Amino acid sequence: MKCFNHTEREAVATCQKCGKGLCRECAEKYTPCMCDACAARTRQEKQQQARNKEDQRRQKYKDALIDTRSEFIKTAVIGVLVGIFFVWWEATHPDAYDNLLDYVGLFFVAFCIPFGWKFLTYLQSFFPVSLFGTFWFWIFYIAIKAVLSAIIGVPAFLYQLVKTILTQNKIKQINK
């Protein structure tokens, strides 16, 4: 068998991909032993795989950013419902606020409670609470978590708001 590239030379090896005969000079060009055409095709395939992998990584990143935004929207909707409930609750009692601004403040604090609750739930993943406990333990636990949610709700909301705005900017940059 003669070399595919050099017809005057005897083949000492064959291309691992297509089986073409290769002389010593051609056989030593690539590892594993391949002809120029198969080596170029293999290089192109590897480059395409790298591009596909990078595209998949970008898509996963973009999906995670979009998920962050949708999670913020879900929590905000729950916050609006909680805020409306608290304002309604306060307005239906005889000792209700006299000032509209008090209701706005109550609504905002109540609106932020779900953000505080989510933050505490996130922190709780580092310090898991035992699944076993008495009924009163769980009542006490939920009451403490609700109070702490109201306290840290506003900073948690502001943090989440800034994070969502930055996320939105990153999504816009990715789409360019």
N, C-alpha and C positions, 0 to 999 in steps of 0.2 A: 504494500500500500504506500502511496506517495503522500506527501504533505499537501494539504488543501491550498495553502498559501504559496508554497515553494514546490512546484511540480517536479523540479529536478532532484529534490531531496527525498530520502526514505522517511516514512513516518515511524516514530518511536513511541507514540502515544495517540490516544484518541480523545476528542472533546467529551467531557463528562455529560454534556447536555444533548448534543446532536450526533455524536459519533464520528465527526470528521477526523481524518488523519492529520497528525501534527508532527513536524520535525522537532528536534531537541530545542532549537531556539524558540519556536512557537509554543512548545509545551511548557517552557520555563517562565513564560510571561505572567501567567495567572495561577493562583492556587485557590481552589482545585483547578486541574488542567482543563482549560476551555479555549475555544477559538475566539477571535476578536468579536465576532457578531454576538455570540452567546454571552461573553463577558460584558459587552455593552448593554445587552438586554437585561442581564442580572443586575447591573448597576442601576439601570432605569427603574427596575422593579423595586429595588431597595429604596431608591429616592422617593418613589410613589408611596411605598409603605410608610416611610418617615413623614411625608406630607399628610397622609391619611391619619396617622397617629396624632400629629399636631392638630389637625382639624378636629379630631375626636376630643382631644384635651380641651381645645377652645370651646367646643360645644358643651362639654360637661361644665366648664367654668361658667359659661353663659347661662346654662340651665340652673346652676346653683345660685347665680345672682338673681335670676327671675324668681326662683323659689323664695329667696330672702324678701323680695318685694311683695310677693303674694302673701307671705306669712305676716308681713307688716299690715297689709290691708285687712286680712282676717282678724288680726288682733285689734285693729282700729274699729272695725264693725262691732266686735264684741264690746269694746270700750264705749262706743256710742250707746249701745243698749244698756250697759251698766250705768252710764251717766244719766240717761233718761229715767231709768228706774229710781236712782237716788234722788233726782230732782222731783219726780212724781211723789216718792215716799215723803220727802220733806214738805212738799206743798200740800199734802193731804192732812198734815197734822196741825192741830190748833196753834202750836207755837212756831209756825212757819216763819221763814225769813221775811223781812219787810222790804229788802232791797234786791233789785234784779241782779246787781253785781254779785251778791252773795250766791245766788243760784248759778251764775256763770262759773264762779269759783268752785262751787260744789260739783258742777257738771265736769269741769276740767279735771279735778282730783279724782272723781269717780271714773272718768274716761281713762285715766292713766293706770288704774288698778290692774287691769289685765296685763299691761306691760310689766308691772312689778311682779305679778304672779308668775309670768313666764320667766322672768329673770331669776326669781327664787327657785323655780322648778329646775332651771339650768344649773344653778349652784347646788341644788339638792342632788344632782347626778354625781357630784364629787363626794357627797356625804349622805349616802343613802339611809333613809329612815327604815327601821325594821318593819317588816310586813306584819309582825305580830304586835299586838297591843290591845289594851282594853278599849271599849267604846269611848270612854271619857278621854283617854289619851288622844284619840283621833279628833274628837271635838275640840280639845285644847289645841292640838297641832294645827288644825284648819283655821281656828280663830286667830292664832298667833301669825300664821302665814298671811291671812287676810289683812291684819293690821300692818304687818311689815310691807305687804304689797301696796297699801295706801301710802306708806311713808316713802318707799323708794320708787313708786310708780312714776312720778314726774321725771326724775333723772333717767329712769329706764326708758321712758317714752322719748325724751329728748335725744338720748344716745341712739335709740332705734331709728328715729327720724333722720338724724344726720347720716347714719349708716345707710339708710334706704336712699337718701339723696345721692350719696357718693356711689352707691350701687347703680343707680339710674344713669349716672354719668359714665360709669364703666361700660354699661350696656350700650350706650350711644357710641362710645369709642370703638367697641367691638364691631358694631354694625356698619361702621364707616368703610 
